[in-house]
Every structure is written in C-alpha cells, then in structure tokens.
Amino acid sequence: MHATLDHVMIRVEDLEASLEWYQDHFGYVEHGRWDADTFTNVHLGPPEKHEDGATLELTYNHDGRSYEMGDGWGHIAVRVDDVEVAYEELMEAGVEDYRDPESCPGNYAFVKDPDGHEIEIVEREYGARWSLDHTMIRVEDATEALGYWLRTFEYEHTGRWEAETFANYFMTPVDAAPEEMALELTYNYDGRTYDLGDAWGHLAVRVEDLHDDWETLLERESDDYRDPESCDDRYAFTKDPDGHEIEVIER
C-alpha cells in the first residue's frame, strides 16, 4: 500500500475571513471546492503546489456553530526559505505576534489563523513557499503510534527530536518526495491524556484503490469507522489509536 498524505482538514467559523487570511498571507489559491446543502469544503495551497504536495481543507458548516480547539491536534507547518523574514512579513501585514523566532529554541516560529489553529513556520530548501511541510498530532503511547503508522500504512520513520520532557517523531510514506507533507507524532513523557476537540477534522491519505486498500487496513486491524459503502463509495474513514480521524480517498 502506498498512502500519500493528501490533505489536512480544519473547521472554520467564518469561511470568507479564513479564505482571505490564507490567500492574503500565504498566497494560497483554491485547488478544489465542494458546496453542499449544509457545509462547504475548500482546498487551498500554493499556486505551484507539487503534484504530491498536500492541501489545506477548510470546512465551513452553514449552521453557525463554534468549535473547541482541544489539544490532541498540535499544528500544521509551512515552508519558507527564511523564517525571520517570513515572520516579519506576517507581522507587518497585521498577523498576531504569537511565538517569534527568538522565543523558539530553533529556527522556527508560530502564528495562529483567525480560528486559533497553530501554524509553525519552518525553513526548508525544497517545496513552494508556504507549502504544507507537516501536520503534528499528539499521541499517548509513542510505541503504539509509531507501530500503527509503520504497520498499517507502511510509513517509515524519517526523523526524531528527543528533549527532556517530550519527543517528536516524523513519519512519511516510503520513497516520499521531499515536497510531500509529513506526519509529526509528539509524545509527552508525563503521561497526560488529550482532548481532540472539533476544530481540527482529519488527516487524509490518498491510495491507489479505495476498496482494496480499505480491506488491507481492516486486515491490519485499523478501526472500521466509516466504510466506503457508507460514504457512497467515494471515500472512507478510519482512526488511529488516539482517535485522530484518517480519511482514505482515491483520486
């Protein structure tokens, strides 16, 4: 099975405000839209997005609901060639000063979008400017989480950062292009538990055959959450051991 990370979905309370924010500050364009009776999905990314690069999916529910951020999801990260220059550009454009490069123990920084989703800014020598570099989720058992992505989706462990109180582990499909989005698993050593909230929606993986690969996921004991038949044979959903939803799609 080859499962490319296709997109990450977040929920927003004001679609036009969120579109304007991502378009003005990151130069994003629409790569797809689905207008339904009760919700709208919009896929955003750089104009020159790599063919296997991920998009950001904004979901807007038409009933005016609000959302809880929770702490089971951490952040998305976007690529730039110079963190300090990029952060200063955002500050001059009126983005809220959240965590500047000097406050971070490394060459990165953080801002928040209008709904409070955290966005890390990282330096990379590859990928379009502001393209999605990784999505971070928090896990309660690092060994179980690493094994899940290795066994279920055949991902490989591509990097780690172990600190005094936590560890970060990066996972990608085997032979993934540098421009593809990675998954960052964060494990805190203090045994805390997490609330997923509902402001973050899901990760999505793109597979070659929805039905065959769905059967493989079930054989590997992944959660049978929403099978293809229940989703009009267009997509399906499973969950990781911590409850993060994973959409399975075939493009």
C-alpha positions in Angstrom: 0.0 0.0 0.0 1.2 3.5 -0.8 -0.7 6.2 1.1 0.3 9.7 0.3 -0.7 12.4 2.8 -3.3 14.3 0.6 -4.7 17.0 2.9 -5.4 18.0 6.5 -8.9 19.4 7.3 -9.7 22.1 9.8 -13.1 23.7 10.6 -13.6 27.4 10.4 -16.3 29.7 11.7 -16.1 32.4 9.0 -15.2 30.9 5.6 -14.7 34.3 3.8 -12.4 35.6 6.6 -10.4 32.4 6.6 -10.1 32.4 2.8 -8.9 36.0 2.9 -6.4 35.3 5.6 -4.8 32.3 3.9 -4.9 34.0 0.4 -3.5 37.3 1.6 -0.8 36.0 3.9 0.3 32.7 2.2 -0.7 33.5 -1.3 -2.9 30.4 -1.4 -5.3 29.6 -4.3 -8.3 27.3 -4.4 -7.4 23.8 -5.7 -11.0 22.5 -5.2 -14.3 23.3 -3.7 -17.4 21.3 -2.7 -20.6 23.2 -1.9 -23.2 21.0 -0.2 -26.5 21.9 1.4 -25.2 22.1 4.9 -21.4 22.7 4.5 -18.7 23.9 2.2 -15.2 22.4 1.7 -12.4 24.4 0.1 -9.0 23.0 -0.6 -6.1 25.6 -0.5 -2.5 25.6 -1.4 0.3 27.5 -3.2 -0.3 28.1 -6.9 2.7 26.0 -7.8 1.9 23.1 -5.4 3.9 19.9 -6.1 1.8 17.1 -7.6 2.1 15.1 -4.4 2.0 18.1 -2.1 -0.8 18.4 0.4 -3.6 20.9 0.5 -5.3 22.5 3.5 -9.1 21.8 3.5 -11.3 24.4 5.2 -14.7 23.1 6.3 -17.4 25.6 6.9 -20.7 24.4 8.4 -23.6 26.6 7.4 -25.4 26.4 10.8 -23.1 28.9 12.5 -21.7 26.5 15.1 -18.5 27.3 17.0 -15.6 24.9 17.8 -13.4 23.7 20.6 -9.6 23.5 19.8 -8.7 20.7 22.1 -5.1 19.6 22.5 -4.9 16.2 20.7 -4.0 18.1 17.5 -1.0 20.3 17.5 -0.3 22.3 14.4 0.3 22.4 10.7 3.7 23.6 9.5 4.5 25.7 6.4 7.8 26.1 4.5 9.8 29.2 3.9 13.4 29.9 2.9 14.0 32.4 5.8 11.9 32.2 9.0 12.8 35.6 10.3 12.0 37.4 7.0 8.7 35.5 6.7 7.7 36.2 10.2 8.4 39.9 9.9 6.3 40.0 6.7 3.4 38.5 8.6 3.8 40.9 11.5 3.9 43.9 9.1 0.7 42.5 7.5 -1.1 42.6 10.8 -0.9 38.9 11.9 -0.9 38.5 15.6 2.5 38.0 17.3 2.3 34.6 18.8 5.8 32.9 19.0 8.6 34.8 17.2 11.8 33.1 16.1 13.8 34.4 19.1 11.4 32.7 21.5 11.7 29.3 19.9 14.7 27.0 20.6 15.4 26.5 16.9 14.9 28.1 13.5 11.1 28.2 13.5 8.2 30.3 14.7 4.4 30.1 15.2 1.4 32.1 14.2 -2.4 31.4 14.5 -5.1 31.7 11.9 -8.4 33.5 12.6 -9.9 30.4 14.4 -6.8 29.8 16.5 -5.2 26.9 14.7 -1.5 27.0 15.3 0.8 27.2 12.2 4.5 26.6 12.5 6.9 28.3 10.1 9.9 26.2 9.2 12.9 26.7 6.9 13.3 24.3 4.1 15.4 24.2 0.9 12.6 22.4 -1.0 8.9 22.9 -1.7 6.9 26.0 -2.7 6.9 28.9 -0.2 4.2 28.4 2.4 3.5 24.8 1.2 2.5 22.3 3.9 5.5 20.6 5.4 3.9 18.5 8.2 1.0 18.1 10.5 1.6 17.5 14.2 -0.6 15.3 16.3 -0.2 14.3 20.0 -0.1 10.7 21.0 -0.4 9.0 24.4 1.8 5.9 23.6 4.7 6.6 21.2 5.5 2.9 20.7 1.9 2.2 19.7 1.6 5.2 17.5 4.8 4.5 15.6 3.9 0.9 15.1 0.4 1.9 13.8 1.7 4.1 11.0 4.5 1.6 10.2 2.3 -1.5 10.1 -1.0 0.0 8.9 0.1 2.5 6.2 3.7 1.2 5.6 5.2 4.5 6.6 8.8 4.9 7.6 10.4 6.8 10.5 12.4 9.7 9.0 13.5 11.8 11.9 13.2 12.4 15.6 13.9 15.0 18.2 14.1 13.8 21.8 14.1 16.5 24.5 13.9 16.3 28.3 10.1 16.2 28.5 8.9 15.1 25.1 9.9 13.6 21.8 8.9 14.3 18.2 8.8 11.5 15.6 8.4 12.1 11.8 6.7 9.6 9.6 6.3 9.6 5.8 5.5 7.1 3.1 8.5 5.1 1.8 10.2 7.0 -1.0 8.1 10.1 -0.4 9.3 13.2 -2.3 10.6 16.0 -0.1 7.7 18.2 -1.1 5.2 15.8 0.4 3.6 16.5 3.7 5.0 14.5 6.7 3.3 13.5 9.9 4.8 14.5 13.2 3.9 12.5 16.3 4.5 14.3 19.6 4.8 12.2 22.7 5.0 13.9 26.1 6.7 11.9 28.9 4.4 12.9 31.7 1.6 10.5 30.8 -1.0 13.2 30.0 -4.2 12.5 28.0 -5.7 14.7 25.3 -9.0 16.1 24.2 -9.4 16.1 20.4 -11.9 18.9 20.3 -13.7 19.5 17.0 -11.8 22.5 15.4 -9.4 20.0 13.7 -11.1 17.5 11.5 -8.9 14.8 9.9 -5.8 13.8 8.0 -6.4 12.3 4.6 -4.3 9.7 2.8 -4.6 9.1 -1.0 -4.4 5.4 -2.0 -4.4 3.6 -5.4 -7.6 1.5 -4.9 -10.1 2.6 -2.2 -11.8 -0.7 -1.7 -8.8 -3.0 -1.9 -6.7 -0.7 0.3 -9.6 -0.4 2.8 -9.7 -4.2 3.1 -6.0 -4.1 3.8 -6.5 -1.6 6.5 -9.1 -3.8 8.2 -6.8 -6.8 7.9 -4.2 -4.8 9.7 -6.8 -4.1 12.5 -7.3 -0.4 11.8 -10.6 1.0 13.1 -13.6 0.3 10.9 -15.1 3.7 11.5 -16.9 4.7 8.2 -16.5 2.2 5.4 -16.7 3.1 1.7 -20.3 1.9 1.3 -21.4 4.3 4.0 -19.7 7.1 2.2 -21.2 6.5 -1.3 -18.1 4.6 -2.3 -16.2 7.9 -2.6 -14.0 7.7 0.5 -13.8 6.1 3.9 -12.6 6.9 7.4 -10.5 5.0 10.0 -9.0 6.2 13.2 -5.5 5.9 14.8 -5.1 4.5 18.3 -5.6 8.0 19.8 -8.8 8.7 17.9 -7.5 11.0 15.2 -9.7 10.6 12.1 -8.0 9.5 8.9 -9.8 9.8 5.6 -9.0 7.3 2.9 -9.5 8.6 -0.7 -8.8 7.6 -4.2 -8.1 10.4 -6.6 
